[in-house]
Every structure is written in C-alpha cells, then in structure tokens.
Amino acid sequence: MPVITLSRQVGSNGDAIAEQICNRLNYRYMDKWLLNKVAADVGLSQNEVVDFSEEHYKARTFLETLFGPRNRVVASVTTRQRDTTGGDMLSISYLDEAQCMNLVRTAIMAAYREGNIVIVGRGGQAILQDRLDVLHIRIEAPLEERVRRIREKEMMSELEARSHIAERDRSAAQYLERFFNIRWDDPALYHLVINTGKWDVAAAVDIIEHAVSQLQTERFPTQPMNATPA
C-alpha cells in the first residue's frame, strides 16, 4: 500500500489524523523505533535519538542568517567504536545541522522501505516527492481555529497561543526552505490539502483512506490493498 507523508500546521489536528489513519489502515507511525534503528546502523547510541525535525528546529534570526555559522552544532551524541581489544569504546560527538539532516534523510528512506507507514513532517514530502507509491497530504486549519485548539490543549492564554503558533509556523517554513528548498504550503507538493476547519478528524481520515485506495488502484492495479509495492 502507498506510504503516506503528512505535513501539518500546529493546531490543525494533523497528529490525531495521522494516528487514526494508522489505526484504520494498520499502518505504522514513523516513531522512535525507526529512529533507533537508524541510530544503530550508523553507530550512535540508541539512547540518544537524533530527531532533527521541524518541531525541534529553532528558526534563525536575521542576524544569525547573515553572520552565524552555516551549519551550527545542534546535538551531542555518544558514539560506539571497537577498541584494539575488541571492546566497546564510547566517545562524545557533536553533530551539526548538515549531519543531523543526513540522519533524517536516512530515517525517511528507511521508513519508506518498511512500507505501510505514515511519515509525519521531517521533509518527507520533499525527500519522497518523486516516488510513485507515496501519497502526500497537507493538513491546515484557519488561524482562529488553531488558536482555540492550542489554548484548550496547552492551557495557554490567547497571546501565548498566537505566539506559539507563529514561532512554530516560522520554524517549519524555514526548516523546509533551508534544507529542501520548498515552501511548505505549496499545494503543488501534495495530492490533498485538507482544511480541518471544514472537515473534522473522522471525515479527514475517510478522505485520506479513499485517496490511498485510489492511488493503489491507479499505480498498482494488480496488487491487493494489503500488499506493499517493492
């Protein structure tokens, strides 16, 4: 079945939609299991998962963009190597943005090869843009609705909620532009853009399920819905 990438605005109910899609289609949610697997493959400690997603990215200020280092250090991890006696030798390594992004790309491709998975954020819509067996979804909602949801969920004031949304939107937009050279809200990147100010979570899941079935039929008409394309 097609892999799904899901880009979402904070407060759009995108995470709830991703979880329900996984339950409905028996898909996996790209989670720490895959990130741990990638960490082990490249010799990092599985206790120190490097998840350099847009949620953990701190947008650069104007001055940082002009005068800051191109690749700032964003993570410290424990690496594991064999010493001359055959034992494990641990050391601390510092990863910059470029190194962390390589890990993200590796994790996305590992998730894609696993199949039957929902990849939320992390530039999946760019990394897998040309794959015929991937369905790209964008979840949005009107600003006022997002503010209301964030206030209820996070127990924030209206001012705090608006500030939180603005910062998250700015970081996500800059993350995707900086590392993938795309505008995150470009509709041409997606098969579907769903407005959860118009559709509730259950309706959005129904729409995505139908789209998965349609893509499966168009791209792989001889395969059953529970098969994973090679």
C-alpha beads as a LAMMPS data file, in Angstrom:
LAMMPS data file: protein, C-alpha beads

230 atoms
229 bonds

1 atom types
1 bond types

-500.0 500.0 xlo xhi
-500.0 500.0 ylo yhi
-500.0 500.0 zlo zhi

Masses

1 110.0

Atoms # bond

1 1 1 0.000 0.000 0.000
2 1 1 1.173 3.565 -0.579
3 1 1 3.343 5.236 2.011
4 1 1 1.822 8.472 3.359
5 1 1 3.659 11.704 4.146
6 1 1 1.708 14.150 6.240
7 1 1 2.601 17.825 6.635
8 1 1 0.557 19.711 9.200
9 1 1 0.203 23.092 10.823
10 1 1 0.330 23.166 14.608
11 1 1 -3.252 23.181 15.850
12 1 1 -4.618 21.569 12.689
13 1 1 -5.310 18.160 14.320
14 1 1 -2.741 16.634 11.962
15 1 1 -1.259 14.358 14.631
16 1 1 -4.684 12.967 15.564
17 1 1 -5.420 12.335 11.882
18 1 1 -2.088 10.525 11.436
19 1 1 -2.790 8.290 14.441
20 1 1 -6.290 7.413 13.238
21 1 1 -5.028 6.661 9.737
22 1 1 -2.539 4.224 11.277
23 1 1 -5.351 2.542 13.217
24 1 1 -7.677 2.439 10.203
25 1 1 -5.155 1.087 7.680
26 1 1 -2.935 -0.861 10.083
27 1 1 -0.029 1.423 9.204
28 1 1 2.958 2.234 11.363
29 1 1 3.589 5.750 12.639
30 1 1 7.159 6.844 11.978
31 1 1 8.361 6.730 15.544
32 1 1 11.418 6.222 17.714
33 1 1 11.688 2.561 16.660
34 1 1 12.792 3.635 13.189
35 1 1 14.943 6.441 14.526
36 1 1 16.613 3.982 16.901
37 1 1 17.194 1.599 14.002
38 1 1 18.916 4.322 12.003
39 1 1 20.976 5.328 15.041
40 1 1 22.196 1.764 15.473
41 1 1 23.033 1.456 11.780
42 1 1 25.315 4.494 11.914
43 1 1 26.907 3.651 15.269
44 1 1 25.051 6.065 17.543
45 1 1 23.751 5.158 20.970
46 1 1 20.084 4.178 20.742
47 1 1 19.516 6.098 23.968
48 1 1 20.301 9.340 22.146
49 1 1 17.925 9.525 19.225
50 1 1 18.655 12.418 16.877
51 1 1 15.275 13.620 15.650
52 1 1 16.114 16.808 13.797
53 1 1 12.548 17.527 12.720
54 1 1 10.915 20.896 12.159
55 1 1 9.446 20.627 15.664
56 1 1 12.952 20.681 17.135
57 1 1 14.378 23.208 14.714
58 1 1 14.940 26.730 16.025
59 1 1 14.415 29.321 13.330
60 1 1 17.356 31.609 12.670
61 1 1 17.106 35.305 13.281
62 1 1 18.059 37.757 10.556
63 1 1 21.467 38.393 12.168
64 1 1 22.140 34.661 12.601
65 1 1 21.386 34.158 8.925
66 1 1 23.856 36.890 7.951
67 1 1 26.692 36.284 10.406
68 1 1 26.143 32.898 12.044
69 1 1 27.844 29.627 11.021
70 1 1 26.223 27.894 8.087
71 1 1 25.973 24.617 9.997
72 1 1 25.527 25.221 13.706
73 1 1 26.008 22.357 16.192
74 1 1 22.596 21.091 17.290
75 1 1 23.187 17.760 19.044
76 1 1 25.735 15.860 21.087
77 1 1 25.639 12.070 20.946
78 1 1 27.542 9.080 22.259
79 1 1 29.254 7.078 19.522
80 1 1 30.314 3.485 19.901
81 1 1 33.520 2.075 18.411
82 1 1 35.627 -1.054 18.856
83 1 1 38.986 -0.608 20.553
84 1 1 42.103 -2.727 19.916
85 1 1 40.985 -5.325 22.477
86 1 1 37.619 -5.809 20.785
87 1 1 35.701 -3.970 23.491
88 1 1 33.356 -1.033 23.088
89 1 1 34.836 2.434 23.346
90 1 1 32.409 5.319 23.858
91 1 1 33.061 8.916 22.901
92 1 1 31.071 12.120 22.581
93 1 1 30.449 13.521 19.102
94 1 1 28.862 16.823 18.166
95 1 1 26.558 16.899 15.160
96 1 1 25.873 19.975 13.088
97 1 1 22.719 20.668 11.078
98 1 1 24.040 19.016 7.914
99 1 1 24.946 15.800 9.762
100 1 1 21.584 15.712 11.525
101 1 1 19.787 16.269 8.229
102 1 1 21.634 13.297 6.732
103 1 1 20.265 11.195 9.595
104 1 1 16.759 12.498 8.903
105 1 1 17.041 11.590 5.215
106 1 1 18.333 8.134 6.143
107 1 1 15.421 7.655 8.553
108 1 1 12.860 8.759 5.931
109 1 1 14.244 6.317 3.376
110 1 1 14.293 3.526 5.990
111 1 1 10.640 4.274 6.745
112 1 1 9.797 4.249 3.044
113 1 1 11.427 0.837 2.597
114 1 1 9.470 -0.523 5.569
115 1 1 6.244 0.438 3.783
116 1 1 2.729 0.803 5.209
117 1 1 3.784 3.811 7.240
118 1 1 2.756 7.408 7.909
119 1 1 5.703 9.824 7.885
120 1 1 4.745 12.993 9.741
121 1 1 6.813 16.065 8.910
122 1 1 10.633 15.922 8.584
123 1 1 10.541 16.889 4.905
124 1 1 9.030 13.619 3.760
125 1 1 7.031 15.418 1.068
126 1 1 10.325 16.638 -0.458
127 1 1 12.512 13.566 0.064
128 1 1 9.885 11.229 -1.422
129 1 1 8.329 13.676 -3.882
130 1 1 9.112 11.609 -6.983
131 1 1 8.110 8.207 -5.589
132 1 1 5.000 6.952 -7.349
133 1 1 3.853 4.868 -4.379
134 1 1 3.733 7.761 -1.894
135 1 1 0.651 9.844 -1.069
136 1 1 1.415 13.393 0.096
137 1 1 -1.081 15.051 2.432
138 1 1 -1.194 18.554 3.898
139 1 1 -3.381 19.374 6.928
140 1 1 -4.313 23.004 7.600
141 1 1 -6.855 24.986 9.600
142 1 1 -7.839 28.670 9.913
143 1 1 -5.691 30.634 12.350
144 1 1 -8.521 31.417 14.766
145 1 1 -9.457 27.742 14.967
146 1 1 -5.843 26.798 15.600
147 1 1 -5.589 29.392 18.359
148 1 1 -8.716 27.993 20.013
149 1 1 -7.418 24.420 19.869
150 1 1 -3.970 25.312 21.206
151 1 1 -5.480 27.317 24.048
152 1 1 -7.640 24.350 25.066
153 1 1 -4.934 21.733 24.673
154 1 1 -1.984 23.609 26.189
155 1 1 -3.926 25.787 28.667
156 1 1 -2.419 28.946 27.169
157 1 1 -3.651 32.486 27.018
158 1 1 -4.686 33.802 23.613
159 1 1 -1.467 35.809 23.357
160 1 1 0.653 32.780 24.275
161 1 1 -1.185 30.586 21.764
162 1 1 -0.723 33.098 18.943
163 1 1 2.970 33.466 19.764
164 1 1 3.408 29.686 19.904
165 1 1 1.712 29.204 16.533
166 1 1 3.695 31.999 14.890
167 1 1 7.008 30.588 16.122
168 1 1 6.171 27.002 15.096
169 1 1 4.978 28.130 11.650
170 1 1 8.112 30.204 11.140
171 1 1 10.412 27.366 12.207
172 1 1 8.651 24.809 9.996
173 1 1 8.664 27.110 6.974
174 1 1 12.347 27.982 7.432
175 1 1 13.305 24.326 8.026
176 1 1 11.768 23.193 4.741
177 1 1 13.064 26.138 2.765
178 1 1 16.584 25.875 4.202
179 1 1 17.089 22.136 3.848
180 1 1 14.769 21.198 0.974
181 1 1 14.258 24.448 -0.947
182 1 1 10.464 24.153 -0.840
183 1 1 7.612 26.252 0.504
184 1 1 5.800 24.078 2.995
185 1 1 2.399 25.471 1.967
186 1 1 2.932 24.962 -1.782
187 1 1 -0.165 22.964 -2.865
188 1 1 1.740 21.514 -5.830
189 1 1 3.681 19.302 -3.379
190 1 1 0.572 17.444 -2.223
191 1 1 -2.102 15.147 -3.546
192 1 1 -4.523 16.556 -0.970
193 1 1 -4.723 19.698 1.156
194 1 1 -7.367 19.215 3.857
195 1 1 -8.828 22.088 5.876
196 1 1 -9.889 20.818 9.307
197 1 1 -11.855 23.981 9.812
198 1 1 -14.223 22.427 7.240
199 1 1 -13.727 18.703 7.939
200 1 1 -13.447 17.037 11.328
201 1 1 -10.832 14.361 12.086
202 1 1 -13.083 11.426 11.161
203 1 1 -14.016 12.962 7.811
204 1 1 -10.372 13.763 7.043
205 1 1 -9.426 10.147 7.758
206 1 1 -12.199 8.939 5.420
207 1 1 -10.906 11.224 2.646
208 1 1 -7.316 10.026 3.068
209 1 1 -8.365 6.378 3.167
210 1 1 -10.197 6.849 -0.138
211 1 1 -7.149 8.572 -1.625
212 1 1 -4.901 5.686 -0.538
213 1 1 -7.258 3.225 -2.211
214 1 1 -7.408 5.347 -5.384
215 1 1 -3.623 5.690 -5.613
216 1 1 -3.185 1.976 -5.004
217 1 1 -5.635 1.195 -7.809
218 1 1 -4.055 3.634 -10.263
219 1 1 -0.411 2.802 -9.614
220 1 1 -0.601 -0.886 -8.748
221 1 1 -3.890 -2.275 -10.131
222 1 1 -2.822 -5.919 -9.809
223 1 1 -1.845 -5.715 -6.138
224 1 1 -4.304 -6.152 -3.256
225 1 1 -4.704 -3.287 -0.805
226 1 1 -2.669 -5.077 1.883
227 1 1 0.367 -5.541 -0.365
228 1 1 3.437 -3.334 -0.195
229 1 1 4.976 -2.325 -3.540
230 1 1 8.587 -3.413 -3.935

Bonds

1 1 1 2
2 1 2 3
3 1 3 4
4 1 4 5
5 1 5 6
6 1 6 7
7 1 7 8
8 1 8 9
9 1 9 10
10 1 10 11
11 1 11 12
12 1 12 13
13 1 13 14
14 1 14 15
15 1 15 16
16 1 16 17
17 1 17 18
18 1 18 19
19 1 19 20
20 1 20 21
21 1 21 22
22 1 22 23
23 1 23 24
24 1 24 25
25 1 25 26
26 1 26 27
27 1 27 28
28 1 28 29
29 1 29 30
30 1 30 31
31 1 31 32
32 1 32 33
33 1 33 34
34 1 34 35
35 1 35 36
36 1 36 37
37 1 37 38
38 1 38 39
39 1 39 40
40 1 40 41
41 1 41 42
42 1 42 43
43 1 43 44
44 1 44 45
45 1 45 46
46 1 46 47
47 1 47 48
48 1 48 49
49 1 49 50
50 1 50 51
51 1 51 52
52 1 52 53
53 1 53 54
54 1 54 55
55 1 55 56
56 1 56 57
57 1 57 58
58 1 58 59
59 1 59 60
60 1 60 61
61 1 61 62
62 1 62 63
63 1 63 64
64 1 64 65
65 1 65 66
66 1 66 67
67 1 67 68
68 1 68 69
69 1 69 70
70 1 70 71
71 1 71 72
72 1 72 73
73 1 73 74
74 1 74 75
75 1 75 76
76 1 76 77
77 1 77 78
78 1 78 79
79 1 79 80
80 1 80 81
81 1 81 82
82 1 82 83
83 1 83 84
84 1 84 85
85 1 85 86
86 1 86 87
87 1 87 88
88 1 88 89
89 1 89 90
90 1 90 91
91 1 91 92
92 1 92 93
93 1 93 94
94 1 94 95
95 1 95 96
96 1 96 97
97 1 97 98
98 1 98 99
99 1 99 100
100 1 100 101
101 1 101 102
102 1 102 103
103 1 103 104
104 1 104 105
105 1 105 106
106 1 106 107
107 1 107 108
108 1 108 109
109 1 109 110
110 1 110 111
111 1 111 112
112 1 112 113
113 1 113 114
114 1 114 115
115 1 115 116
116 1 116 117
117 1 117 118
118 1 118 119
119 1 119 120
120 1 120 121
121 1 121 122
122 1 122 123
123 1 123 124
124 1 124 125
125 1 125 126
126 1 126 127
127 1 127 128
128 1 128 129
129 1 129 130
130 1 130 131
131 1 131 132
132 1 132 133
133 1 133 134
134 1 134 135
135 1 135 136
136 1 136 137
137 1 137 138
138 1 138 139
139 1 139 140
140 1 140 141
141 1 141 142
142 1 142 143
143 1 143 144
144 1 144 145
145 1 145 146
146 1 146 147
147 1 147 148
148 1 148 149
149 1 149 150
150 1 150 151
151 1 151 152
152 1 152 153
153 1 153 154
154 1 154 155
155 1 155 156
156 1 156 157
157 1 157 158
158 1 158 159
159 1 159 160
160 1 160 161
161 1 161 162
162 1 162 163
163 1 163 164
164 1 164 165
165 1 165 166
166 1 166 167
167 1 167 168
168 1 168 169
169 1 169 170
170 1 170 171
171 1 171 172
172 1 172 173
173 1 173 174
174 1 174 175
175 1 175 176
176 1 176 177
177 1 177 178
178 1 178 179
179 1 179 180
180 1 180 181
181 1 181 182
182 1 182 183
183 1 183 184
184 1 184 185
185 1 185 186
186 1 186 187
187 1 187 188
188 1 188 189
189 1 189 190
190 1 190 191
191 1 191 192
192 1 192 193
193 1 193 194
194 1 194 195
195 1 195 196
196 1 196 197
197 1 197 198
198 1 198 199
199 1 199 200
200 1 200 201
201 1 201 202
202 1 202 203
203 1 203 204
204 1 204 205
205 1 205 206
206 1 206 207
207 1 207 208
208 1 208 209
209 1 209 210
210 1 210 211
211 1 211 212
212 1 212 213
213 1 213 214
214 1 214 215
215 1 215 216
216 1 216 217
217 1 217 218
218 1 218 219
219 1 219 220
220 1 220 221
221 1 221 222
222 1 222 223
223 1 223 224
224 1 224 225
225 1 225 226
226 1 226 227
227 1 227 228
228 1 228 229
229 1 229 230
